[in-house]
Amino acid sequence: MKPRDEERPGNEVYDRFRARIIFPICNDVGEVIAFSGRLLESDAQVAKYLNSPETPLFQKGRVLFGLHKTKRALIEANCAIVCEGQLDLIALFEAGIKNVVAPQGTAFTEHQARILKRFADEVVLCFDADQAGQKAAAHSLDALLQNDLIVRVVDMPPGEDPDSLIRRNGKEKFEKRVASARDFFDYWIDREVAAVDLSSLGAKMQLARKLAETVSQVRDPVMRGEVSNKMSARLGVPASEFEKLTPKARLERTNENGPASSQAAIAPRHDIAVLCLLALRDEAARKFLLEQNWREVLQQISGAELLARILESELRPDDPVSLNSLMSRLTAEEEGLVSAWLMQKMPANAIEVAEGWWNGLIQATLRRQLEIAETRIRLPQLTTGEVVNLQKEIVDLREQLHHISRLSSVPEAGR
């Protein structure tokens, strides 16, 4: 309930979420921290979604709806499908498309993008085709690029949203639409150029400066060069001249001004971070991990270096001296990460959580190996012996995946 006039105590109150369907908003471990209400009937005069007031626990720019249910799927797909609203996410999830999240507002914040980077390297924006959806996609770009995320955009038919589209056409057609999603810059260049008269030199230069400013948000130099070439070609501006308009990337500017805080950059993805936490804090979970072929597995995974260092150390979770010895060999940024993990809440079933996340890690690694083998076997000019060896490898990888999939999944506390 909410007072009609919040400045007058004792005033008449009314239902904040009247005529709305209510969705609980959870943090990434499944604890309810707020609520969101969506209008049951359309009303242009009223906001479609209304959230609980912000509190120390709930700040909408720091929460992704559905993440506690979908983070395993995000890691396995290494891709996040981003929808605007809760109903879109629920419809996709019910249809079996589970690598999906939704921001609490209309566009991504930098904090939300940092969270998402822990789970995936690629983002597919699946916003509505209306003007508000296109604006939300454009406003999301800077935050996503600054966190080195690859961004694509699904071409949504006019008047459709993910909820209506998947109910009408089904999962398979929706997945094809996602697979054919365009690179964000191709989509954005077409959108911006369509609104400008390129025969006007002034309009062309104004657009070039606008596009160059966005290119500057791309931190990866190779990607930045490729995008610059695309934009200069489309505008009919020499690449060297367009490059002069492009401000230096944010990372380069930060490095010139002094060392940046790299904690966000070195923070491992979520599954690795959970295993780091358990290897630091729980003796049984640590013993389980040490019994696995962790050296071989972690060598194949980018960003797992800190977990390997924790496992190869002589750390004993109940011995502060051994912890201090480990901390003394870490960089300042790594020490900050470990200190944060030491303060986090531990799941009651740590050994089961460790087993679940480790099996998920193995499963994702096997899927990548299988994808590589299936791609190679389609290459022309392979010898008969190479084809036979690849066929054996594919069968073996599929059997391993089948065995892993039969193992128990991560308990709710670890999701």
Secondary structure in CASP SS format (residue, H / E / C, confidence):
PFRMAT SS
TARGET T0000
AUTHOR 0000-0000-0000
METHOD secondary structure of the structure
MODEL  1
M C 1.00
K E 1.00
P E 1.00
R C 1.00
D C 1.00
E C 1.00
E C 1.00
R C 1.00
P C 1.00
G C 1.00
N C 1.00
E C 1.00
V E 1.00
Y E 1.00
D C 1.00
R C 1.00
F C 1.00
R C 1.00
A C 1.00
R E 1.00
I E 1.00
I E 1.00
F E 1.00
P E 1.00
I E 1.00
C E 1.00
N C 1.00
D C 1.00
V C 1.00
G C 1.00
E C 1.00
V E 1.00
I E 1.00
A E 1.00
F E 1.00
S E 1.00
G E 1.00
R E 1.00
L E 1.00
L C 1.00
E C 1.00
S C 1.00
D C 1.00
A C 1.00
Q C 1.00
V C 1.00
A C 1.00
K C 1.00
Y E 1.00
L E 1.00
N E 1.00
S C 1.00
P C 1.00
E C 1.00
T C 1.00
P C 1.00
L C 1.00
F C 1.00
Q C 1.00
K H 1.00
G H 1.00
R H 1.00
V C 1.00
L E 1.00
F E 1.00
G C 1.00
L H 1.00
H H 1.00
K H 1.00
T H 1.00
K H 1.00
R H 1.00
A H 1.00
L H 1.00
I H 1.00
E H 1.00
A H 1.00
N C 1.00
C E 1.00
A E 1.00
I E 1.00
V E 1.00
C E 1.00
E C 1.00
G C 1.00
Q H 1.00
L H 1.00
D H 1.00
L H 1.00
I H 1.00
A H 1.00
L H 1.00
F H 1.00
E H 1.00
A C 1.00
G C 1.00
I C 1.00
K C 1.00
N C 1.00
V E 1.00
V E 1.00
A E 1.00
P E 1.00
Q C 1.00
G C 1.00
T C 1.00
A C 1.00
F C 1.00
T C 1.00
E H 1.00
H H 1.00
Q H 1.00
A H 1.00
R H 1.00
I H 1.00
L H 1.00
K H 1.00
R C 1.00
F C 1.00
A C 1.00
D C 1.00
E E 1.00
V E 1.00
V E 1.00
L E 1.00
C E 1.00
F C 1.00
D C 1.00
A C 1.00
D C 1.00
Q H 1.00
A H 1.00
G H 1.00
Q H 1.00
K H 1.00
A H 1.00
A H 1.00
A H 1.00
H H 1.00
S H 1.00
L H 1.00
D H 1.00
A H 1.00
L H 1.00
L H 1.00
Q C 1.00
N C 1.00
D C 1.00
L C 1.00
I E 1.00
V E 1.00
R E 1.00
V E 1.00
V C 1.00
D C 1.00
M C 1.00
P C 1.00
P C 1.00
G C 1.00
E C 1.00
D C 1.00
P H 1.00
D H 1.00
S H 1.00
L H 1.00
I H 1.00
R H 1.00
R H 1.00
N H 1.00
G C 1.00
K H 1.00
E H 1.00
K H 1.00
F H 1.00
E H 1.00
K H 1.00
R H 1.00
V H 1.00
A H 1.00
S C 1.00
A C 1.00
R E 1.00
D E 1.00
F H 1.00
F H 1.00
D H 1.00
Y H 1.00
W H 1.00
I H 1.00
D H 1.00
R H 1.00
E H 1.00
V H 1.00
A H 1.00
A C 1.00
V C 1.00
D C 1.00
L C 1.00
S C 1.00
S C 1.00
L H 1.00
G H 1.00
A H 1.00
K H 1.00
M H 1.00
Q H 1.00
L H 1.00
A H 1.00
R H 1.00
K H 1.00
L H 1.00
A H 1.00
E H 1.00
T H 1.00
V H 1.00
S C 1.00
Q C 1.00
V C 1.00
R C 1.00
D C 1.00
P H 1.00
V H 1.00
M H 1.00
R H 1.00
G H 1.00
E H 1.00
V H 1.00
S H 1.00
N H 1.00
K H 1.00
M H 1.00
S H 1.00
A H 1.00
R H 1.00
L H 1.00
G C 1.00
V C 1.00
P C 1.00
A H 1.00
S H 1.00
E H 1.00
F H 1.00
E H 1.00
K H 1.00
L H 1.00
T C 1.00
P C 1.00
K C 1.00
A C 1.00
R H 1.00
L H 1.00
E H 1.00
R H 1.00
T H 1.00
N H 1.00
E H 1.00
N H 1.00
G C 1.00
P C 1.00
A C 1.00
S C 1.00
S C 1.00
Q H 1.00
A H 1.00
A H 1.00
I H 1.00
A C 1.00
P C 1.00
R C 1.00
H H 1.00
D H 1.00
I H 1.00
A H 1.00
V H 1.00
L H 1.00
C H 1.00
L H 1.00
L H 1.00
A H 1.00
L H 1.00
R H 1.00
D C 1.00
E H 1.00
A H 1.00
A H 1.00
R H 1.00
K H 1.00
F H 1.00
L H 1.00
L H 1.00
E C 1.00
Q C 1.00
N C 1.00
W H 1.00
R H 1.00
E H 1.00
V H 1.00
L H 1.00
Q H 1.00
Q C 1.00
I C 1.00
S C 1.00
G C 1.00
A C 1.00
E H 1.00
L H 1.00
L H 1.00
A H 1.00
R H 1.00
I H 1.00
L H 1.00
E H 1.00
S C 1.00
E C 1.00
L C 1.00
R C 1.00
P C 1.00
D C 1.00
D C 1.00
P H 1.00
V H 1.00
S H 1.00
L H 1.00
N H 1.00
S H 1.00
L H 1.00
M H 1.00
S C 1.00
R C 1.00
L C 1.00
T C 1.00
A H 1.00
E H 1.00
E H 1.00
E H 1.00
G H 1.00
L H 1.00
V H 1.00
S H 1.00
A H 1.00
W H 1.00
L H 1.00
M C 1.00
Q C 1.00
K C 1.00
M C 1.00
P C 1.00
A C 1.00
N C 1.00
A H 1.00
I H 1.00
E H 1.00
V H 1.00
A H 1.00
E H 1.00
G H 1.00
W H 1.00
W H 1.00
N H 1.00
G H 1.00
L H 1.00
I H 1.00
Q H 1.00
A H 1.00
T H 1.00
L H 1.00
R H 1.00
R H 1.00
Q H 1.00
L H 1.00
E H 1.00
I H 1.00
A H 1.00
E H 1.00
T H 1.00
R H 1.00
I C 1.00
R C 1.00
L C 1.00
P C 1.00
Q C 1.00
L C 1.00
T C 1.00
T H 1.00
G H 1.00
E H 1.00
V H 1.00
V H 1.00
N H 1.00
L H 1.00
Q H 1.00
K H 1.00
E H 1.00
I H 1.00
V H 1.00
D H 1.00
L H 1.00
R H 1.00
E H 1.00
Q H 1.00
L H 1.00
H H 1.00
H H 1.00
I H 1.00
S H 1.00
R C 1.00
L C 1.00
S C 1.00
S C 1.00
V C 1.00
P C 1.00
E H 1.00
A H 1.00
G H 1.00
R C 1.00
END
